[in-house]
Every structure is written in C-alpha cells, then in structure tokens.
Amino acid sequence: MGKYRVAVIGGMPAPIHGAKELGIDVVLVHEEGKYEQSILQHTERVVHAPLADGPAIHAALSPLHAERPFDRVMTTTEVAAISSGYVVDQFGLPGVTEFTARALKDKALTRECLAKAGVENVRYQVVSSVDEAVAFLAQVGGKIVLKPLDGAASLHIKEVETPAQVAEAMAELAAAGITNPMAEEFLSGPVVSVDSFSFEGRHLTIGYSEYRMNDRFVEWEVSTPSRVAVPYLAELRELTAKLLDAVGVTEGPSHSEFVLTPDGPRVLESHARLAGSGAPELVRRAFGLDLNRMFLTVPLGIDELPLESPAPIGGAVALFLTPDPGPIKSITVHEDIPAKVLRIPPGEQAKVFMPYLFELGAEDTAVVITKNPGDEVAPLLTVADCSNGYILASGTDALDAIAKAEAINAQIEFAIG
C-alpha cells in the first residue's frame, strides 16, 4: 500500500507512469474498452463509469473513499473536466472545482470572469438569432467569430465579416445542433499557448508553443519554444496568472491559448488540465520539466514547484500526418528514414489520439502511423481528424526540430484513391 491515494478520471498511461514507485496508489475511472491495457500496471484498480457523469463517478468512488480516503481526484481529459470538479467538491478536496471547470468550458463564462476581474474585456455576446449576430457584427465594426460555447478541437468555428456570411454560418451551426453560439470580436495575430503548473495559488509558466493551422483553425503542427512568443513573454506570464486567478485555478496543470494582437496578447481560451497534441512531451524535451510527473507529485508534495520559469534547453515539434482525404491505397515509408517508426497493426484502432507517445520519450525522432491501406483519410475539419499519425522530433531549437520533422515527412507517402 502506497503513502498516497488518488483517483484519476480518464486519460492515458503517461501521467500515472511510475506512480507505484512514488508510493502513489491510483484508482483509474474510465469507460470499459476505452483505455490502453498498458495503463493497468500503474493502477491499484480500475472502476468503470461514464466520464462525463459526475454523480455516477462519485457513486463509484464513494465506497472506496470511505474505506481509505483519496488525497486528490484529478483528470487529464476535457470530457471529464466538469465531472471531476463535481467529485472534488463532493469530497471536499483541493483541486479544480466544478465552478472552475465550468468557467473554462463555457467560453462566455471565461470572458465574464476575465471582465469581472478587470483582466481584459474582449467584446462577446451569446446570440440566438441571425439578427442578434448581425447586430453584434455592426457593433464591433469588423470581423467576428461565431463558435460553440463549449467547443473543443477547433470544431464549428466560423469567421465572418458580412451579414450574408453571418446568416450562412448561423445556419451551419444550427444544422450541427448549435443554436446559441458565442459571437466574439476577431482577434488578429498568431496563436500561442502557455503550459503552466499551479500549487497553493502560485502559478508557474513553463512552456510556450506556437501552431501551424489550416483555414478552419485546425492545428496540424505544434512547436516549442515559440519564436513569436519571445517578445511577449513577460506579458504572457503576467496575463496567464491573472487568467488562472480569475477562473479560480489554484492547483495542477493548465494550458492557455492567446492571440498576439497588435495591441498585445489577448486570451483565446484555457483548460485546467494537461494539454493535448503531445504538449507535455514537447515541454519536457524543450524545457526539461516533466508535466506528466508533476501532475501527481507536486499536488501531493513529493516534488516542489520550481520558483522560476525554466529557460529552454532545446526545441521540439509534433507534426501530424495530413495526406489528402480519401481511401488509402498504400502507405510507403522510405527504408532510410531517420526515425524510429511504429505502426498500428491492420484491423486495430488506436484507443488514444497519439498512441505510443510515452514509449517514444528516449527517441530523438519518431514516426507513428495509425492508418493502414483500406482506411479512410478524413478532411481536416477538426483536430480529431489529425488521426493518421504523427512525427515527433527534438532539435537544438524549434526550427531545427521542425526541419527534422519535415525531412521525415517527405519520406512518407500516402497513395489515395
């Protein structure tokens, strides 16, 4: 029996790897058949419950908590953010509360919290009709964005600047079941993110990354450290802390995205969890701090939160494979490709977005191909469509890592048709 006991709701093996060696007993809450079997070796036990159902998770964990109380209830997955907060509140534990999870999930509530705290006041409005959206467009006097209040993975984001475009976008959103989207003034500039960790209300900013994306705002490359963020680092670190305070984050990892506008950084969105798209691994490679380890060790007092933000020690990139959409006829990987290559076997499906990521920690460069001949490449409409595979690379800086990844990408050929 370990010294500590935590419940982790959903997620992948990496954040709880080595928990037993650290004296931490992990009870994993997950949905049956939706987790990698390799995660079991790091757990005390697994209990099954719907990840988005807070009362169901609370009911499943309550008998275990009564027998031997949990020190923390945590999650690494967006779908379980609010449900985890519900259980945190029910057990009276430190961590991300239900209010904080909701404040970050609901984009309008995030803006409301920021405005109340006097942090910034990006113009926004929840709209329920074309007329309301057109009126907001006129009020802003420029381009606006329409998006779901609780959107994720860059899905259903509509950039519009004329009443006709507003009407078309509102119809498309309604067809997708989104009847009350948020209208927001368009923030012009590159998008960057800041990965942070908090403990007892102190926020340490760690990594800062930038993205390449398509015209639908789908990110197909993440690189760190961001070159464009450097002139804004002091502002980004200050704004990150103010943002996290405004929504009530006091403990754990967070991932915040900003637009570097001509008037300085503005908040785009934030999440009180480890970031996706391999960000913790990129941060480890580029800044030397392991967010996956800190996820468990800092809240429990095993490791101390560093006093100062680390300087970069290198660069890293995750480049997603984005062949043309359509049925795959063949996939050719050149024999002399300078990377370790892993593939999902034919007939199997990856259970996580970036399979094998944890196993590749010691590799300077690596490729994971998740599709096979006969599978379909989907159009790149959301981040979830970046599911054909990925390239992971380290370098002396971000540009060096990107150059390695692009050279590898040139040696992978998808025949579509």
Disulfide bonds with the S-S distance in Angstrom:
none
